[in-house]
Each structure stands twice: as C-alpha cells, then as structure tokens.
Amino acid sequence: MGSKDISFNALEMVVSDLGSEFFTKDVSEDLRMTKHHFDLAVHSHYHAFVGKALSEYQGELGIRKIGYHHKRGSIWKKSMSEDETKQIDQAVILPTISAGQFDLGPQYSQDNLLAHRMRKHQSWYRANVLCLPYGTGPGPNDTNFYGNMLTRVDGQAGRNFLSPEIFEVVHDRIAQGGGAVEKYRLLHNMLSSQPMCFNLFGLLVNDNDLAKTLLEMLVPEKITKVTRVDIEWSPIPSSDYLNDRTAFDAFIEYLTEDGQLNGLGIETKLSEPFSQKEYDRPDYRRWMQDPDAPWLPESENKVQAIGHNQLWREHLLAVAMHTLPGSTFNKVRLMLVYHPDDIECKRNYSNYKKLLKDEDDTLFSLSLDDIVGRWLPVVKTDKQRNWLELFKKRYIDLELSESFN
C-alpha cells in the first residue's frame, strides 16, 4: 500500500471543492476520499499516502506546497490568478530586481573572509539556481535585507532544502520541538549550518539502508544495521550527562558486525565560529576522571579554552554516553564536519586534538568535500547522486559564484 493506491480522480474531485488554501488532512478526511479508499483509510500512514499523492499530482491538480502544519499536514495553495500573482510580486519582489533577473542582494560588511565568501555564494545560489528574491533577517523581527535570506513565503515553502523529502524531515523535527532548532533561521537563513545539516543528513533519517551505506564510508567498523538517525538531538535526562543544553547537530546509532551498539555524534560548521563563551562546571569535569577518558592529564586546565570550548562539550557528551553506568553503547564517537576553506575551525580542532591521548579514537573530523567524495561512488540511484551534486553546488563549489558581483 502507498501513494500509488490513491485515486487521482478522487483527489481531483475533492481538491476542486476546497478553497484556495487547504491542508492535506482537509483532503484525506473528506468522506468522499475515505469512502473511495475504504481499505486504505484505516492504514496508519493513510494521511501520509494522500500527502505524497498530492505532491506527485500537484502539476495536474494545479496546486503547490507553501508550508506545513504539524497537526494538519502540508499547506497547499491552488494556482493563483493574475491579480493574486501581482499582489504577491509587489509584496516580496524588491525594486533591485529588473528584467526578470535576481541580484545577489545586500551583504554584511563585518563578515570575516570565510563568512563573506559563503554569504556571497548562498546569495548567488538563491538568485541563480533557485531564482528567488532575497528576504529579511537574520531573525524573524529583523527588517534588514540580506542576499542569503529567503522571503517569508519561500522559507515557509521549504526552498532552503535540497528536496521535498528533506523538507518533510524538517517539518517533523520542528513539530517535535526542543533542542536548538530555531524555526526562522532553519527555514530562511541559507548561511546557517543548521539547514546545511538537514541537507546533508536529512535523507538518512527515514532511510536506514541509505544511512548504512553512507555511514560505512565514515567509520571504521563494518555495520549490520543503522537503528536511528536524529537531527538536533541529545540524550535524556540531561542531568545524567552534562546537565546542560549541549546537543549533537545529528546523531546516528548503529550495530556493528560483532553485535555491538555504537553511536556517532555529529557537529557541523559552515562559516560560523565555535561558541565564543567559556563554559565550565563540575558536571563536565566528572567525565574526565575516568581512567579510560581520552584527555591527557596535563590538559585539565586547557580543555575549556574559548577556541575549542564548544568542541570540548560536544566531545564530553559523546564520552558521557559511553561511560555512563549501565550504558548500552560500546563506543560513541564525535565527528566534526567543516567546510574545507574554514581555516579557523581546522586550527581550533588541531589545538584541541593535542590535548588528547595519542590512541584516542573518540574524535575525528571530515570536511564537506571529503564526505561528499566518499558518498558519491556508493549511492545507488540517480536521485541520490543528484542530491549530492546539488549539495556540492550549494555548499562546496564556491568558484561558481566567484565572478558575480
């Protein structure tokens, strides 16, 4: 059973009677739909099947997805009249756009070299790949325009993400609440590492087979099964671990060939620096007392330095998940993911690694181009290859925007 069992004729009949905007469940809960799909309507994924069918037939139905409601499903809008189109154009298209062309938009004069380069590239991607106008930010109440920001309409429609499947994962994560998910930044700020994390790992959340194939390219063990992939995740209760809000940008749990349960915490960086505050507390230090702890004895007064304080806390969380009495994890590693041009991140990582024992294997780093280079040869479908090629264009191939002003 699936979306292909949903009748297009029934969809067309119900959608035609709805208003200009409607939710997926407005369709799926219609009596004509449930009667037509009598056996399917009792399936636990029935509403999802209808949502996917709406996506597959959106051209024929003359609709497009413009947002998401965590209780009612996707928000759909019927094709707009010429007058409605003009009204939206006047609301979101800026005076700087002429002859149907979108420019890079305003940049930020106080960016460091990498942030300046990355903001320009994201602005180029928005203007020349997505062909969209720029919006305001970085926060929901800010009124300054920036080239790397999406408009309210385009952000809510999921244009910050590389595929509808990734956007669905974003919907689900926002609906869960908690963690460090900032909805406006996630949906609208193309420069943020949070949407990049979803764009890199989002497809793995609901596809354990793909997750297994790709994870085997990152860790040394042979893997029999990936059991979970979460984004913006931390173990609970936090009082058992660091007793703070430290969380992994992504976390992958997997079984090795010898039956052991392992975990991989992931910290992602695009152009922003590590946290510039020094945090330290007894809840952190307790994990450094274990005889198998990865830190050198002489590093005790160096680990908390501002340059790598955030990395230390993420590493502590990985160690705590393994060391906690009664833990089922054989090993938990932390992987730092960074842009290949991020010299400052590489320097801070290198300085922090000097504080660890030589034999330690609980922390490693990979650049974005290294990860994509490992993944491209092993993906199995054109759709997966297109996803990775699009990721390269969006985040790695900065030379594409070099000549644009």
C-alpha positions in Angstrom: 0.0 0.0 0.0 1.2 3.5 -0.7 0.6 6.8 -2.5 0.1 5.0 -5.9 -3.1 3.5 -4.5 -4.6 6.9 -4.1 -7.1 7.7 -6.9 -6.3 10.8 -8.9 -10.0 11.2 -9.8 -11.0 11.2 -6.2 -8.2 13.7 -5.4 -9.2 16.0 -8.2 -12.9 15.9 -7.2 -12.1 16.8 -3.5 -9.5 19.4 -4.3 -11.7 21.2 -6.7 -14.3 21.8 -4.0 -11.8 23.2 -1.5 -10.7 26.8 -1.1 -7.6 28.4 -2.4 -5.6 27.1 0.5 -6.1 23.8 2.3 -4.3 21.2 4.4 -3.5 17.6 3.5 -6.0 16.3 6.1 -8.7 18.5 4.5 -8.4 16.1 1.6 -7.7 12.8 3.4 -10.5 13.3 5.9 -13.1 14.2 3.2 -15.9 11.5 3.3 -15.5 11.0 -0.5 -11.9 10.1 -0.1 -12.4 7.7 2.9 -15.3 6.0 1.1 -13.3 5.7 -2.1 -10.3 4.3 -0.2 -12.2 2.2 2.3 -9.5 -0.3 2.9 -6.6 2.2 2.7 -8.1 4.8 5.1 -7.6 2.5 8.1 -3.8 2.3 7.4 -1.6 4.2 9.9 0.1 6.0 7.1 -3.0 6.9 5.1 -2.7 10.7 5.6 1.0 10.5 4.5 -0.1 8.5 1.4 -2.5 11.2 0.5 0.1 13.9 1.1 2.6 12.2 -1.2 -0.1 11.7 -3.8 -0.8 15.4 -3.7 2.9 16.1 -4.2 3.1 13.7 -7.1 0.0 15.1 -8.9 0.5 18.8 -7.9 1.1 19.8 -11.5 -2.1 18.1 -12.7 -4.1 19.4 -9.8 -2.7 23.0 -10.2 -1.5 23.2 -6.6 1.8 23.9 -4.8 3.0 23.3 -1.3 3.5 26.6 0.7 4.0 25.4 4.3 3.3 22.8 6.9 1.1 22.4 10.0 2.2 19.7 12.4 -1.4 18.5 13.1 -3.0 19.0 9.7 -0.1 18.2 7.3 1.2 20.2 4.4 -0.4 23.5 3.4 -1.4 23.6 -0.3 -2.3 26.6 -2.5 -4.1 26.5 -5.8 -2.7 28.2 -8.8 -3.1 31.9 -8.4 -4.9 34.3 -10.6 -3.0 37.1 -12.4 -4.2 39.6 -9.9 -3.1 37.5 -6.9 0.3 37.0 -8.6 0.8 40.7 -9.0 -0.1 41.3 -5.3 2.5 38.8 -4.1 5.1 40.2 -6.5 4.5 43.7 -5.1 4.9 42.3 -1.5 8.0 40.2 -1.9 9.9 41.3 -5.1 12.4 44.0 -4.4 13.0 47.1 -6.5 16.5 45.9 -7.3 15.1 43.1 -9.4 14.7 44.1 -13.1 14.1 42.3 -16.4 13.3 39.1 -14.5 16.8 38.8 -13.0 17.6 38.4 -9.3 20.7 40.0 -8.0 23.0 38.9 -5.1 21.3 41.4 -2.7 22.9 43.2 0.3 25.9 41.6 2.0 27.3 42.2 5.5 30.3 44.4 5.8 31.6 42.9 9.1 31.8 39.3 7.9 35.2 37.6 8.2 36.8 36.3 5.0 35.0 32.9 5.0 31.6 34.2 6.1 31.9 36.9 3.4 32.7 34.3 0.7 30.0 31.9 1.9 27.3 34.6 2.2 28.1 35.7 -1.4 27.8 32.1 -2.6 24.5 31.5 -0.8 23.2 34.7 -2.3 24.3 33.6 -5.8 22.6 30.2 -5.3 19.4 31.9 -4.3 19.5 34.3 -7.2 20.8 32.0 -10.0 19.8 28.4 -9.0 16.6 28.9 -7.0 15.8 32.1 -8.9 14.2 33.7 -5.9 14.2 37.2 -4.3 16.0 37.9 -1.1 14.4 38.4 2.3 15.0 39.9 5.7 16.9 38.6 8.8 18.7 37.2 10.4 15.8 37.0 12.9 12.0 37.0 12.4 11.7 40.5 13.7 14.6 42.0 11.7 13.9 44.3 8.8 17.3 44.4 7.1 17.5 42.7 3.8 20.4 40.2 3.1 21.2 38.2 0.0 21.4 35.0 1.9 17.9 35.3 3.4 14.8 33.8 1.9 11.4 35.6 1.9 8.7 34.5 4.3 6.8 32.8 1.5 9.8 31.0 0.1 11.2 30.0 3.5 7.8 28.5 4.6 7.7 26.7 1.2 10.9 24.8 2.0 13.1 26.4 -0.5 16.1 26.3 1.9 16.3 22.5 1.4 17.5 20.3 -1.4 14.5 18.0 -1.8 10.9 17.7 -0.6 11.9 14.6 1.4 14.4 16.6 3.4 11.8 19.3 3.9 9.4 16.7 5.4 12.1 15.7 7.9 12.5 19.4 8.8 8.7 19.6 9.3 8.8 16.6 11.7 11.7 18.0 13.6 10.1 21.4 14.1 6.9 19.7 15.3 8.9 17.7 17.9 10.2 20.9 19.5 13.1 21.1 21.9 16.8 21.2 21.1 18.4 24.1 19.4 16.0 24.3 16.5 15.3 27.9 15.6 12.5 27.8 13.1 13.1 31.1 11.3 16.9 30.6 11.0 16.3 27.0 9.8 13.7 27.9 7.1 15.1 31.3 5.9 18.8 31.7 6.6 20.8 30.0 3.8 24.1 30.8 5.5 23.2 28.8 8.7 24.8 25.5 9.4 21.5 24.1 10.7 19.8 23.8 7.3 23.1 22.5 5.9 23.0 19.7 8.5 19.5 18.7 7.3 20.6 19.0 3.7 23.5 16.6 4.4 21.9 14.1 6.8 18.2 14.6 6.4 17.7 11.8 3.8 19.2 9.3 6.3 16.5 9.9 8.9 13.9 7.8 7.2 16.1 5.5 5.1 18.2 3.1 7.3 19.6 1.3 4.2 20.9 4.6 2.7 22.2 5.5 6.2 24.1 2.2 6.5 25.7 2.6 3.0 26.9 6.1 3.7 27.9 5.6 7.4 30.2 2.8 6.4 32.2 5.4 4.4 32.7 7.4 7.6 33.5 5.0 10.4 36.0 2.1 10.6 33.6 -0.7 11.7 31.6 -3.0 9.4 27.9 -2.1 10.0 25.0 -4.5 10.0 22.2 -2.0 10.7 21.6 1.7 11.4 18.9 1.8 14.2 18.3 5.6 14.3 19.3 8.9 12.8 18.2 12.1 14.6 19.0 15.7 13.9 19.4 18.2 16.8 19.5 15.5 19.4 20.8 14.9 22.9 20.3 12.1 25.4 17.8 12.5 28.2 17.6 13.2 31.0 20.4 15.8 30.6 21.1 15.6 34.3 22.6 12.1 33.7 25.1 13.6 31.3 26.3 17.2 31.2 23.2 18.7 32.8 23.0 21.5 30.2 21.6 22.1 26.7 24.6 20.6 24.8 23.3 18.6 21.8 24.6 17.0 18.7 23.7 18.5 15.4 23.0 15.0 14.3 23.3 11.5 15.9 23.5 8.1 14.3 23.1 4.9 16.3 24.2 1.6 14.6 25.0 -2.0 15.2 28.4 -3.4 14.2 29.2 -6.7 12.6 30.1 -8.2 16.0 26.8 -7.1 17.5 28.0 -4.0 19.4 25.9 -0.9 19.7 27.8 2.2 18.6 26.9 5.9 18.2 28.2 8.8 16.2 27.6 12.3 17.4 28.0 15.0 14.7 28.9 18.7 15.0 28.5 20.7 11.7 30.1 24.0 10.9 29.6 26.1 7.7 31.1 29.5 8.3 30.2 30.4 11.9 32.8 30.1 14.6 32.6 27.9 17.7 30.8 29.4 20.7 32.8 32.4 22.0 31.9 31.8 25.6 33.9 29.7 28.1 31.6 27.2 29.9 32.9 25.0 32.7 31.2 23.2 35.6 31.6 20.1 37.8 29.2 18.2 35.6 31.7 18.4 32.8 34.8 17.5 34.9 33.3 14.3 36.3 33.7 12.7 32.9 37.4 13.5 32.8 38.1 11.4 35.9 37.5 8.0 34.3 40.8 6.1 33.7 39.8 5.5 30.1 38.9 9.1 29.5 40.6 10.4 26.3 42.2 13.6 27.7 45.8 13.9 28.7 46.4 14.6 32.5 48.1 17.8 31.7 45.2 19.1 29.6 43.0 19.7 32.6 43.4 23.5 32.6 43.4 23.8 28.8 40.3 22.0 27.6 37.9 24.8 28.5 39.7 27.4 26.3 37.2 29.6 24.3 38.7 28.5 21.0 37.5 24.9 21.4 35.1 25.1 24.4 32.1 24.0 22.3 34.1 21.2 20.8 35.1 20.0 24.3 31.5 20.0 25.5 30.3 18.0 22.4 33.2 15.6 23.0 32.3 15.3 26.7 28.7 14.4 25.7 30.0 11.6 23.4 32.3 10.2 26.2 29.5 10.5 28.8 27.1 8.4 26.7 29.6 5.6 26.6 30.9 6.0 30.2 27.5 6.4 32.0 26.9 3.4 34.3 24.6 1.0 32.6 25.2 2.4 29.1 24.5 0.0 26.2 27.0 1.8 23.9 30.2 0.0 23.2 31.6 3.2 21.7 30.4 6.7 20.9 32.5 9.0 18.7 32.2 12.7 17.8 32.7 13.7 14.2 33.4 17.4 13.4 32.1 18.3 9.9 33.6 21.6 8.5 34.0 23.5 5.2 37.3 22.9 3.5 38.0 26.6 3.5 37.4 27.1 7.2 41.0 27.6 8.4 40.0 28.8 11.8 37.9 25.7 12.5 40.8 23.4 11.4 43.2 25.3 13.7 40.9 25.0 16.7 40.4 21.4 16.1 44.1 20.8 15.7 44.8 22.6 19.0 42.1 20.6 20.8 43.4 17.3 19.4 46.8 18.0 21.1 45.0 17.7 24.5 44.0 14.0 23.8 45.9 10.8 24.2 47.6 9.5 21.0 45.5 6.3 20.9 42.2 8.2 21.3 39.7 7.4 18.5 36.6 9.1 20.0 37.0 12.2 18.0 37.7 12.8 14.3 36.9 15.4 11.6 35.9 15.3 7.9 35.5 18.2 5.5 32.3 18.6 3.4 34.2 17.8 0.2 35.7 14.7 1.8 32.3 13.4 2.9 30.6 14.0 -0.5 33.6 12.5 -2.2 33.2 9.3 -0.2 29.5 9.1 -0.7 29.1 9.8 -4.5 30.7 6.5 -5.6 28.5 4.4 -3.4 25.0 5.9 -3.8 22.7 3.7 -6.0 20.2 5.9 -7.6 20.2 9.0 -9.9 18.1 10.8 -7.3 20.7 10.3 -4.7 23.5 11.3 -7.0 21.6 14.4 -7.9 21.1 15.2 -4.2 24.9 15.1 -3.6 25.7 17.0 -6.8 23.3 19.7 -5.7 24.8 19.7 -2.2 28.3 20.3 -3.8 26.9 23.2 -5.9 25.2 24.7 -2.8 28.0 24.5 -0.3 31.3 23.4 -1.8 31.9 24.7 -5.3 32.4 28.3 -4.3 34.2 29.0 -7.6 30.7 29.0 -9.3 29.9 32.4 -7.7 33.4 33.8 -8.0 32.7 36.2 -10.9 29.4 37.5 -9.7 29.1 40.9 -8.0 
